[in-house]
Amino acid sequence: MDDRGESFVAVRRISQGFERGNSSTCHSTSEVIAGSTAWLGRGLSCVCAQGSDIDARPSFDLTPAQEECLQRLQNRIDVAYDSSIPEHQEALQALWKAAFPVEELHGLISEQWKEMGWQGKDPSTDFRGAGFISLENLLYFARNFPRSFQDLLQKQEGDRALWEYPFAVAGVNITFMLIQMLDLEALKPRNIVGATFLKFLAENESAFDLLYCITFKLMDHQWLAMQASYMDFNTVMKSTRRQIERELLQENIKQLEDLPSYRLLNQ
């Protein structure tokens, strides 16, 4: 997930009703196309760094509890994915098992990974943009909202475009976008959205992971509403960011479950 725009993945939808292994789950098959156009590579990796509609503010004072929670989250953000670490290998294998429970994975480097929407046969190359936490986010999504996870993975909802966004790469982009939007790499948040989020984080250690799930589902919802195709990914991500920012700043939001977009999630 670097900024050089060297490669892209687009997923072409082909048919409905494909059975994986002995599973009767109905979903569409897909054809994964790789290429080397800079504009789409940039669209899938750099949209999150775009400016926000909400102006930067001076840093906000934090309570000791908020500082502690922010530090723990920053420690997670600082962990790069390392394919030589057993814990990271196990997490990647667990993600496959959650995504395709009846299909055996043939290796951590395999053409099978393209079925999930990674850019190549080695997912580790796509984690460079957001690190190990982007894998943790996907796992949290799969384990806590399995229906929504499968709906997005299999593109089961709505009237879809012929060329769809790649699920896994989109997930890494969402992690990166949220880190930027919430200003999580600063010593203190420098915008009101980041400061507001830390109030939720102090109450819920999994707030970042939960916000990730909400944002991913909202992105797909907006994708369908905008009748988007892969060329529109950048636009959809910007729209998703603006909507999440607006919802976080609503006065009646006491916890992330109060966000209007939370209702899009299926358990």
Sequence and secondary structure as in RCSB ss.txt:
>XXXX:A:sequence
MDDRGESFVAVRRISQGFERGNSSTCHSTSEVIAGSTAWLGRGLSCVCAQGSDIDARPSFDLTPAQEECLQRLQN
RIDVAYDSSIPEHQEALQALWKAAFPVEELHGLISEQWKEMGWQGKDPSTDFRGAGFISLENLLYFARNFPRSFQ
DLLQKQEGDRALWEYPFAVAGVNITFMLIQMLDLEALKPRNIVGATFLKFLAENESAFDLLYCITFKLMDHQWLA
MQASYMDFNTVMKSTRRQIERELLQENIKQLEDLPSYRLLNQ
>XXXX:A:secstr
  SS   EEEEEEEEEEE  TT    EEEEEEEEE  HHHHHHHHSGGGS  SS         HHHHHHHHHHHH
HHT    TTSHHHHHHHHHHHHHH TTS    SS GGGGGGT SSS GGGGGGGT HHHHHHHHHHHHH HHHHH
HHHTT SS   SEE  HHHHHHHHHHHHHHHTTTTSSS  SHHHHHHHHHHHH TTHHHHHHHHHHHHHHHHHHH
TT  GGGHHHHHHHHHHHHHHHHT TT SSGGGSGGGGG   
